[in-house]
Amino acid sequence: MANLRELRDRIRSVNSTKKITKAQELIATSRITKAQARVEASQPYATELTNVMNRLAAASTLEHPMLREREDGNVAAILVITSDRGMCGGYNNNVFKKAAQLKALLESKGYEVVRYVTGSKGIGHYNFREEEVAGSWDGFSQDPTWEGTHDVRRHMIDGFVAGSKGTTKGREGLHAEGEGAGVTGFDQVHVVYTEFESMLTQTARAQQLLPVEPVVQGEEYEMGDSALEDPEPTENISADFEFEPDADTLMEALLPQYVSRILFAMFLEASASESAARRTAMKSATDNATEMVNDLSRVANQARQAQITQEISEIVGGAGALSDSAESD
């Protein structure tokens, strides 16, 4: 059993750690609220943009490269979204596992996989294992902004449009060979991120970003008695949107913005998930520290009681010896 001084030092150390984990828990809680507010604030624009894209898809005849699968495509890009900081439980490990599963699946289909990473933890993870990373960005995992994520969003789109037989210009964060060298494109884009489901549940997801599969919004018509008597030709039925200049031009202009907005929404989801995971991990650490302090305090009290009992026994024994010595004299 440790002596009393060691136990007291251990209690002080655990209490210091507990203060840190409690502070991290409170900070993460406040950041969750802000992240959720940002996600909710972005929903009206995202919903309206999705509705417009659905209408455009119904009216447009444009065969945009971002809308169709390449028959001869053989290169797939995986964007792995991780955190810049630790102390968030299994948040990053779950993302790494999902990314490894996706990579194995794509390779089994004959694709060459190129990996892009955001977040210091992901960069360190792959560098330590000497696994190749084509591009990396960090510094915005907890507070992603439209400007801060511009390079990664833009490269994912430009790289796909260029295709595996073309190149796109170099950007900050890309690991191109030589200064000013072009970067080879790819034929698919997949994103591995963490979806925020609740304060206690965050799930790692793998989602195909490109090519986009548009959801064509159909029209609903009410067929009354007059319609049955005098049916209107279906070719005369038109959507309630008029596009200016035309649907094809708008589709070509808005589609990259639409994809970029989807990717930015994933960054917002990952930010909220990171804070929630960190709050859960820090709360668990705080609870464990409290339990450990209680256990150590109980052991320290027992050690102190044993020490007091021993001291009393020694005093009583010493007094008895002195008394016996005095009587013998």
C-alpha positions as CSV (number, residue, x, y, z in Angstrom):
1,M,0.0,0.0,0.0
2,A,1.3,3.5,-0.9
3,N,2.1,5.8,2.0
4,L,0.0,8.8,2.9
5,R,2.1,11.4,1.2
6,E,2.0,9.5,-2.1
7,L,-1.8,9.2,-1.9
8,R,-2.2,12.9,-1.2
9,D,0.0,13.8,-4.2
10,R,-2.0,11.4,-6.4
11,I,-5.3,13.0,-5.2
12,R,-3.9,16.5,-6.1
13,S,-2.8,15.3,-9.5
14,V,-6.1,13.8,-10.3
15,N,-8.0,16.9,-9.1
16,S,-5.8,19.0,-11.4
17,T,-6.7,16.7,-14.4
18,K,-10.3,16.8,-13.4
19,K,-10.4,20.6,-13.7
20,I,-8.9,20.4,-17.2
21,T,-11.4,17.8,-18.4
22,K,-14.3,19.8,-16.8
23,A,-13.2,22.9,-18.6
24,Q,-13.0,21.1,-21.9
25,E,-16.4,19.6,-21.4
26,L,-17.9,23.1,-20.8
27,I,-16.1,24.5,-23.9
28,A,-17.3,21.6,-26.1
29,T,-20.9,22.1,-24.9
30,S,-20.9,25.8,-25.9
31,R,-19.4,24.9,-29.3
32,I,-22.0,22.3,-30.0
33,T,-24.7,25.0,-29.6
34,K,-22.9,27.3,-32.0
35,A,-22.3,24.5,-34.5
36,Q,-26.0,23.4,-34.4
37,A,-27.1,27.1,-34.9
38,R,-24.9,27.3,-38.0
39,V,-26.3,24.1,-39.4
40,E,-29.8,25.3,-38.8
41,A,-29.1,28.8,-40.3
42,S,-27.8,27.2,-43.5
43,Q,-30.8,25.0,-44.0
44,P,-33.2,27.5,-45.7
45,Y,-30.6,28.3,-48.4
46,A,-29.7,24.7,-48.9
47,T,-33.4,23.7,-49.2
48,E,-34.2,26.4,-51.7
49,L,-31.1,25.6,-53.8
50,T,-32.0,22.0,-53.8
51,N,-35.5,22.8,-55.0
52,V,-34.1,25.0,-57.8
53,M,-31.7,22.3,-58.9
54,N,-34.5,19.8,-59.0
55,R,-36.5,22.1,-61.2
56,L,-33.5,22.8,-63.4
57,A,-32.8,19.0,-63.8
58,A,-36.4,18.5,-65.0
59,A,-36.2,21.3,-67.5
60,S,-32.5,21.0,-68.7
61,T,-31.2,18.8,-71.4
62,L,-27.6,19.6,-70.5
63,E,-25.3,16.5,-70.1
64,H,-22.9,18.0,-67.6
65,P,-19.8,15.9,-66.7
66,M,-20.7,16.3,-63.0
67,L,-24.0,14.4,-63.6
68,R,-22.8,11.3,-65.4
69,E,-20.6,8.3,-64.5
70,R,-17.5,8.0,-66.6
71,E,-17.4,4.6,-68.4
72,D,-13.6,4.6,-68.5
73,G,-13.1,6.1,-65.1
74,N,-10.4,4.4,-63.0
75,V,-9.4,6.9,-60.3
76,A,-11.4,7.7,-57.2
77,A,-10.7,10.4,-54.7
78,I,-11.5,10.0,-51.0
79,L,-11.7,13.1,-48.8
80,V,-11.2,12.1,-45.1
81,I,-12.5,14.8,-42.7
82,T,-10.9,14.6,-39.2
83,S,-10.3,16.9,-36.3
84,D,-7.4,19.3,-35.6
85,R,-7.4,18.4,-31.9
86,G,-7.6,15.3,-29.8
87,M,-9.5,14.4,-26.6
88,C,-12.6,13.5,-28.6
89,G,-12.9,9.8,-27.9
90,G,-13.2,7.5,-30.9
91,Y,-14.2,10.3,-33.3
92,N,-11.2,10.1,-35.5
93,N,-10.7,6.3,-35.3
94,N,-14.2,5.7,-36.5
95,V,-13.5,7.9,-39.5
96,F,-10.2,6.1,-40.2
97,K,-12.0,2.7,-40.1
98,K,-14.7,3.9,-42.5
99,A,-12.1,5.4,-44.9
100,A,-10.1,2.1,-44.9
101,Q,-13.3,0.1,-45.7
102,L,-14.2,2.5,-48.5
103,K,-10.7,2.3,-50.0
104,A,-10.8,-1.5,-49.9
105,L,-14.2,-1.5,-51.6
106,L,-13.1,0.9,-54.4
107,E,-9.9,-1.0,-55.0
108,S,-11.9,-4.2,-55.3
109,K,-13.8,-2.6,-58.1
110,G,-10.6,-1.7,-60.0
111,Y,-10.2,1.9,-59.0
112,E,-7.0,3.6,-58.1
113,V,-7.6,5.5,-54.9
114,V,-6.1,9.0,-54.1
115,R,-6.5,10.3,-50.6
116,Y,-7.1,13.8,-49.4
117,V,-7.3,14.7,-45.7
118,T,-8.5,17.6,-43.6
119,G,-7.6,17.9,-39.9
120,S,-4.2,17.7,-38.1
121,K,-5.1,14.3,-36.6
122,G,-5.8,12.7,-39.9
123,I,-2.6,14.2,-41.4
124,G,-0.5,12.9,-38.5
125,H,-2.3,9.5,-38.7
126,Y,-1.4,8.8,-42.4
127,N,2.1,10.4,-42.2
128,F,3.0,8.2,-39.2
129,R,2.0,5.1,-41.2
130,E,3.7,6.4,-44.3
131,E,0.5,6.2,-46.4
132,E,0.4,8.6,-49.4
133,V,-1.7,11.7,-49.1
134,A,-2.3,13.8,-52.3
135,G,-3.4,16.9,-50.4
136,S,-4.0,18.0,-46.8
137,W,-5.6,21.0,-45.1
138,D,-6.0,21.9,-41.4
139,G,-6.9,24.7,-39.0
140,F,-10.7,24.8,-39.5
141,S,-12.2,21.6,-38.1
142,Q,-13.9,23.2,-35.2
143,D,-15.0,26.4,-37.0
144,P,-15.2,25.8,-40.7
145,T,-15.8,28.9,-42.8
146,W,-16.7,29.3,-46.5
147,E,-13.4,31.0,-47.1
148,G,-11.3,28.6,-45.0
149,T,-12.6,25.6,-46.9
150,H,-12.4,27.2,-50.3
151,D,-9.3,25.4,-51.6
152,V,-10.4,21.9,-50.6
153,R,-13.9,22.4,-52.0
154,R,-12.7,24.0,-55.2
155,H,-10.1,21.2,-55.8
156,M,-12.6,18.4,-55.4
157,I,-14.8,20.0,-58.1
158,D,-12.0,21.0,-60.5
159,G,-10.2,17.6,-60.1
160,F,-13.4,15.7,-61.0
161,V,-14.2,18.0,-64.0
162,A,-10.6,17.5,-65.3
163,G,-10.9,13.7,-64.9
164,S,-8.1,11.2,-64.5
165,K,-6.8,12.0,-68.0
166,G,-6.6,15.7,-67.3
167,T,-4.9,18.0,-64.8
168,T,-6.0,20.9,-62.7
169,K,-4.0,23.8,-61.3
170,G,-2.1,23.5,-58.0
171,R,-3.6,25.0,-54.9
172,E,-2.4,25.4,-51.3
173,G,-2.4,22.1,-49.5
174,L,-1.9,20.0,-52.6
175,H,1.2,17.8,-52.8
176,A,2.1,18.4,-56.4
177,E,5.4,17.4,-57.9
178,G,7.4,20.6,-58.4
179,E,6.3,24.2,-58.1
180,G,3.5,25.1,-60.5
181,A,3.0,21.5,-61.6
182,G,-0.5,20.4,-62.5
183,V,-2.4,17.9,-60.4
184,T,-4.0,14.9,-62.0
185,G,-7.7,14.7,-61.7
186,F,-10.0,11.9,-60.8
187,D,-13.3,10.3,-61.9
188,Q,-15.2,9.9,-58.6
189,V,-15.2,11.8,-55.3
190,H,-16.2,10.2,-52.0
191,V,-16.3,12.0,-48.6
192,V,-15.8,10.3,-45.3
193,Y,-17.1,12.4,-42.4
194,T,-19.0,12.2,-39.2
195,E,-22.8,12.8,-39.2
196,F,-24.3,14.5,-36.2
197,E,-27.4,12.5,-35.1
198,S,-27.7,13.6,-31.4
199,M,-25.6,14.8,-28.5
200,L,-24.8,11.1,-27.7
201,T,-24.7,9.6,-31.2
202,Q,-22.3,10.6,-34.1
203,T,-21.9,8.2,-37.0
204,A,-19.0,8.0,-39.5
205,R,-20.4,8.1,-43.0
206,A,-19.0,7.5,-46.5
207,Q,-20.9,9.4,-49.2
208,Q,-20.3,9.8,-52.9
209,L,-20.1,13.5,-53.8
210,L,-19.4,13.3,-57.5
211,P,-20.9,12.4,-59.9
212,V,-24.2,13.9,-58.7
213,E,-27.4,12.0,-59.2
214,P,-30.0,14.6,-59.6
215,V,-33.5,14.0,-58.2
216,V,-36.0,15.1,-60.8
217,Q,-39.0,16.7,-59.2
218,G,-42.2,15.5,-60.8
219,E,-45.4,17.6,-61.3
220,E,-48.6,16.7,-59.5
221,Y,-51.9,17.3,-61.4
222,E,-55.4,17.2,-60.1
223,M,-57.8,15.5,-62.6
224,G,-61.3,16.8,-62.0
225,D,-64.5,16.2,-63.9
226,S,-63.7,18.9,-66.5
227,A,-60.3,17.3,-67.1
228,L,-61.9,14.0,-67.8
229,E,-64.3,15.5,-70.2
230,D,-61.8,17.7,-72.0
231,P,-58.3,16.3,-71.3
232,E,-55.4,18.7,-71.8
233,P,-52.5,17.4,-73.8
234,T,-49.5,16.6,-71.5
235,E,-47.1,18.5,-73.8
236,N,-48.9,21.7,-72.9
237,I,-48.3,21.3,-69.2
238,S,-45.3,23.4,-68.1
239,A,-43.4,23.9,-64.9
240,D,-44.2,27.0,-62.8
241,F,-40.6,28.2,-63.2
242,E,-39.4,30.4,-66.0
243,F,-35.6,30.3,-66.3
244,E,-33.6,33.3,-67.6
245,P,-31.5,33.0,-69.6
246,D,-32.3,29.3,-70.0
247,A,-32.2,26.1,-67.9
248,D,-29.0,24.7,-69.5
249,T,-27.0,27.9,-68.8
250,L,-28.3,28.1,-65.2
251,M,-27.6,24.4,-64.6
252,E,-24.0,24.7,-65.7
253,A,-23.5,27.8,-63.5
254,L,-25.2,26.5,-60.4
255,L,-24.2,22.9,-60.3
256,P,-20.6,23.6,-59.0
257,Q,-22.1,25.9,-56.3
258,Y,-24.6,23.1,-55.4
259,V,-21.9,20.5,-55.0
260,S,-19.7,23.0,-53.1
261,R,-22.6,23.7,-50.7
262,I,-23.1,20.0,-50.1
263,L,-19.4,19.6,-49.1
264,F,-19.5,22.6,-46.9
265,A,-22.6,21.2,-45.1
266,M,-20.5,18.0,-44.4
267,F,-17.8,20.2,-42.8
268,L,-20.5,21.8,-40.6
269,E,-21.8,18.4,-39.6
270,A,-18.3,17.1,-38.8
271,S,-17.7,20.2,-36.6
272,A,-20.8,19.6,-34.5
273,S,-20.0,15.9,-34.3
274,E,-16.4,16.7,-33.1
275,S,-17.7,19.0,-30.3
276,A,-20.3,16.4,-29.3
277,A,-17.7,13.6,-29.2
278,R,-15.3,15.8,-27.2
279,R,-18.0,16.7,-24.7
280,T,-18.9,13.0,-24.2
281,A,-15.3,12.0,-23.8
282,M,-14.5,14.8,-21.4
283,K,-17.6,14.1,-19.3
284,S,-16.6,10.5,-19.0
285,A,-13.1,11.5,-18.0
286,T,-14.4,13.9,-15.4
287,D,-16.7,11.3,-13.9
288,N,-13.8,8.8,-13.8
289,A,-11.6,11.4,-12.1
290,T,-14.3,12.0,-9.5
291,E,-14.6,8.3,-8.8
292,M,-10.8,7.9,-8.6
293,V,-10.5,10.8,-6.1
294,N,-13.2,9.3,-3.9
295,D,-11.4,5.9,-4.0
296,L,-8.0,7.5,-3.2
297,S,-9.5,9.6,-0.5
298,R,-11.0,6.5,1.1
299,V,-7.6,4.7,0.9
300,A,-5.8,7.8,2.3
301,N,-8.3,8.0,5.2
302,Q,-7.7,4.3,6.0
303,A,-3.9,4.8,5.8
304,R,-4.2,7.9,8.1
305,Q,-6.4,6.0,10.6
306,A,-3.9,3.1,10.6
307,Q,-1.0,5.6,11.2
308,I,-2.9,7.2,14.1
309,T,-3.7,3.8,15.6
310,Q,0.0,2.8,15.3
311,E,1.1,6.1,16.9
312,I,-1.3,5.6,19.8
313,S,-0.1,2.0,20.3
314,E,3.5,3.2,20.3
315,I,2.7,5.9,22.9
316,V,0.8,3.5,25.1
317,G,3.5,0.9,24.8
318,G,6.2,3.4,25.6
319,A,4.3,4.7,28.6
320,G,3.8,1.1,29.9
321,A,7.5,0.4,29.5
322,L,8.5,3.5,31.5
323,S,6.0,2.6,34.2
324,D,7.4,-0.9,34.5
325,S,11.0,0.5,34.6
326,A,10.1,2.9,37.4
327,E,8.5,0.2,39.5
328,S,11.6,-2.1,39.1
329,D,13.8,0.7,40.4
